[in-house]
Structures are given as structure tokens and as C-alpha cells.
């Protein structure tokens, strides 16, 4: 199964505000992330919902193509346990505007935008024959010895 990518370019909100919402859904399963976004009051939640939905559709198209090439049945998105593998926000272009200020001056206004990239993938269930046992800690540091007292003949 392959991972799928979706991009949101030049969304007109600051990257800082978008990162706040993105941090809430990073690493979640896709259905859980969509539920969280549906109940958030932030303006950035709605475009992120659309972005994740787009990534799921991209994954379905990729999965159909791979299934056809490998002559196997198609795995549905509901059965695949999709999760958000990677999601990050980068700064986009900045529109610079001027606001008139007192005494002939001007204040600079920076209207920021951002780019969001999401990568989703299907969780693979790990099947092992025997349960793995935790390894013993291998400390490379030498244990400190208690100081020894040396008796001198005086």
C-alpha cells in the first residue's frame, strides 16, 4: 500500500494559526482527525478537513492503480486504517500593505499566507511469530566505585 500526498497552497491565514490546528491532528487516524476538525471553532479547521478528504481520495486512486498492476483486490479506505503520517505548515507569500498613520507616517501590514502538506498512509499490522522480549539495558558507562581509603604509615 502506498502513501498519498495532498497540498493546500497560499491559504490566507498566518502559519502560526494554522500550526495550532495542525498540531491537534498530527498522527491521528483519518476518521478521528476529521471528527476533531468538525468540532473546532477555528477558521483553519474547514480547509484542513477538505485537504484530508482530498488526501484520502488520492490514496484511493493510488490504491486502485496498484491493485490493478499487482492483480489483487482493492482495499477500501474504510478497511485500510488510514492515519496522518506527516503534516506540516510552511509560510507562503506575504502581501505587504500600508496603513496611514498620524503625522504623515505609515504602518506596515503584513498579510501572511501558508502552505500545508499532508501525507497519509495505511497502518500495517505487525504479525510476529513469537512475542519479543525487551532487551536488557546495555550501559556503556562504567559504574562509579566507592572511594577507597588508603592508610599510610606515619
ABEGO torsion letter per residue (X at the ends): XBBBBBBBBGBBBBAAAAAAAAAAABGBBAAAAAAAAAABABAAAAAAAAAAAAAAAAAAAAAAAAAAAAGBBBBBAAAAGBBBABBBBBBBBBBBBBBBBBGGBBBBBBBBBBBBBBBBBBBBBBBBABBBBBBBBBBABBBBBBBBBBBBBX
